[in-house]
Amino acid sequence: MLAPAITNALTIDVEDYFQVSAFAPYIRRDEWASRECRIERNVERILQMLAEHETRATFFTLGWVAERYPALVRAIVDGGHELASHGYGHERASDLSPQAFRADIVRAKKLLEDIGGAEVRGYRAPSFSIGAANLWAFDELAAAGYRYSSSIYPIRHDHYGMPQSPRFAFRVGSGLLEIPVTTLRLGSRNLPSSGGGYFRLLPYPVSRWMIRRVNREDRESAVFYFHPWEIDAGQPRVAGIDAKTRFRHYVNIPRMENRLRCLLADFRWGRMDELFLAQAVAAAPIAARSAA
């Protein structure tokens, strides 16, 4: 008898193209309000795509975006999706003091709840910026009333990553549930297999194989993520950026929407809160479960 198909978690980090961390050296924060904002049209396209596939997802939304586009937030909630927090101003958690981080996550949670009329239980740090040096962030999230985080990426990367972290959901000392972005274990390394630039770079059959392997061999739900700007081939090109940043940001953007449609057809998807918060997940030291 075949095992039932596993439902995976589909997540969208709601930020605009000019808010990407890699563009921070080129676009000042005080320039954001003067940039062409394309987040509304891109999120509308995503919501339509999800409706066509009868799929619900989790939207990790910036408070900065919600404040300016409240109708977008209400459309997310009205579509049956989970509204979650991406912080207020897309500042990396690793760049903030505990006090500044606390102010950011509290402000974002209250703002999103006031606009969306729904409890915000989840948080994702910009650029997966919770790691070994700032694990105190989990205590701050728990104290602020969040129930889970999806802020660790257990890979090696020049901008983020914590390869010694558990690969699947675990509880930290505060009782908060951390749900890492999914990786594929090959030998002694974790390979990225769950979205972002890797999904645009790799041929789609490779990404599909990786998620299927996690479902089949690990018997775990995959956590996939992408950004609204990744389906926007017409977004303004940022001038003066270095070649590495240009490649990472723009590679295969014209192919992204079709790949997402394939992904929606090939797998079952759901919201983070409904997939994970009802599970009984034990607490475990990060280092002790590095090879899990």
N, C-alpha and C positions, 0 to 999 in steps of 0.2 A: 504493500500500500504506500503511495507517495505521500510524503509529508506535505502539509498545507503550505501554500506560498507565504513567504515572510513579507510583512509590510515594512517598508523602509520609510525613513523620515526625510521629507523634502523641505529644505529651508532656503529662504531668500534673505540676503542681507540688504536691507533697503537703505541705500546710500546712492548719491549721484556720482557721475564720473569724476568731477573735480574734487571729491572728498576722499578719493583713494589715498591710502597712506604713502604709496610710492610717489605720488605727485606733491607731497608736502614741501619738498625743497623748491618746487617750481610755482606753486599756487599758494599765496598767503591766505590764512583763514579769514582775514578781513576783506578778501576779494570774493568770497563765496556768494554773497548776496547779489553781486553784479554779474555773475556768470549766468549763461543760459541754462536754466534748470529743466531737465528732461525726465525727471523722475515720475511725474504723473502719467505721461503717455506710456512709459515703459512698464510701470506697474499695472496699468489698465490692460496692456497686451498680455501680461503674465496672468492676470486674473481671468481673462477670457480664455486663455489656453488651458488653465486649470479647470475652468467650468466645462469646457468641451470634453475633457477627460474625466470629469466627475471626481476630481482630486482635491483634497484639502491639504494645506501646507502650513508651515510656521514662518511668519515674517518678522525677522529681527530688525526693528525699525529705529532709525535715529530720531531722537527727540527734536533735533534741528529740523528735520524733514516734516515731522508730525505737526510742529508748531506752525509751519508755513502752509501745509497742505492737509488740513484736518479731514477734508472729504475723502482723501486717499486712505486715511486710517479707518474711517467708518466703512469704506468699501471693502477693506480687508476683513473686518469683523462681520459685516453683512454677508460676505461670501462664505462664512463658516470656517474661516481660517483662524489660526492662533496668532494673536498679537503679542509679540515679545519685544524685548529691549536690546538695542545695540548701543546703549549709552546715549548721551545727549549730543556731543559735538565731535564724535569720531576721534577722540584722543586715545592713544594707546594706553592701556592700563599700566604697562611697564614704565611709562613716562610720568605717571602721576604719583603723588604722595597718597597715603591712605586717606587723608582728609579730603583731598581733591577728588579722589576716586569716589568716595562716599557721596560727595555733593553731586557728582555727575550721575551716578546710578539712581540716586533718590529723585533727582530732578526729572530724569527721563521716565522713570516708572510712574510718577504722579501725573506727568503730562500725558503720557500714553493712555493711562486709565481714565483720566478726565475726558479725553477726546473720544476714545473708543468705547467707553462704557463697559469694559471687560477687565477682569483681573489680569495683570501682567505677571506671569510666574517664571518666565525664562529670560536669560540674558546671554548674549554672546559678545565677548570683548572684541573691539576693532582689531583686525589683523591677528586674531588668536593670541593676544598679548598677555595672557596669564601663563606663567612658567615657574621654574624653580626659584627664581629670585623674588617673586611677588605672590606666593601662595596665600599671603594674608588677605588677598582680594576675595577669597572664598568666604572668609568670616564676615567681611563687609557686605557681601551679597546676601548672605543668610540674615544678617542683622537688618538689612533693608527690606526684607520680606520676599526675596526671590526664593524659588524652590529648586531651580536647577540652572546650571550654566552649560554652555557648549563653547568653551573658550580655549581648549587645549587641542593642538594638532600634534599628534605623536610622531613627528618626522623631523629630519634635519633640514633647515631652510635658513637662508641668510637673513630673513626678516623675522622669523618666528620659529616655533617648534620646540617640543619637549619629548624627544624620542624615548625617554625612560618612563614615560607615563603609561598607565594601562591603556589598552586600545579600545576598550568598551566601557560602558557606564560604571561608575563607582562613586561611593560616597566619601566625602572628605570629613575631617574632624568636626566641622560645624553641623554636619548632617545634610548639607547641601549635596545635591546630585550633580556630578560632572559627567557630561555626555560628550566624549571627544568626537571630533570629526573622524570619519572612518578611514582606516588604512588597511592595506593588504600586507600580511606577513610573508616574506620570502627569505628563507635563510635566517640571518641575524638582523635583517633590516625591515623597517616598516616603509611601504611605498604608498604615496598618495593615491587615493582611488575614489575620491568623493567630490569632485567638482573643481570650481575655480579655473585658473589658467591651465591646470593639467588636463581638465576635461576638454578644453578647447584645443590644446596642443596634440593630445593623443588621438589616434583614429578611434571613432566611436566603438567599433567592436572590441577594442582593448578595454575601454572603460566598462562596457557591458560585461565582459568576462570577469573583470575584477570584482564588480558588485555581486555577480552571480556566485563567485567563489566564496566571498564572505558569507553570503546567505546559505550556501550549501555546506561548506566545511566548518565555518565557525558557528553556524546556526544563530547568527545575530542580525539584527536590523542595521542596515547601512544608514549613515547620516550624510546626505548629499547637500551641497550648498552652491548657490550662484548669486550674482548681483544683477539688478535690472539693467545696468549699463552694458552688460555683456550681450544683450540681444539688440543693441542699438548701433547699427553700422553707420548711422548718420551723425553720431555724436561729434562735437567739435574736437579737432585734433589739438592737443596741448603742445605748444611750441617749445623748443629748447631742451626737451628731455633727452636723457642719454639713450643709447641704442638698446641696452638691456631692458630698461623700463619700457621703452616703446614696444619692443617685441612682446614682453610679458603682457602688456595691457591690451594690445590690439590684435594679437594673433588669432586668426580664425573667427573673429566676431561675426562676420556674415554667415557663418555656418552654424552658429550657436543655437538659434531658435529651432531649426530642423533637428538638431541633435537632442534638444530637450523634448521635442515631440516624440522622438523615438524612445527616449528614456521613460516618458510617461506611459507609452504603450507597452514597453517591455517588462515593467515592474509595477508592483503595488506600492502606493505611497500614502502617507498620512502625516498627522501633526505630531510634533515632538511631545507635547504634554500628554496626549492620549496614548502614545506608544510607550512612554517611559515612566511617567509619574506613578502609575499603579503597580509597577514592578517592585519586588522586594530585592533591593540591591545592597549588598554589604559594604561597609566601610573598609578601606584597605590602604595602607601606605603606598604612595606612588612608586617608590623605588622597588618595593617588594613585588609589584605586579608588572614590572617592565616588560616581561616577555609574554604577558597574557594575550 
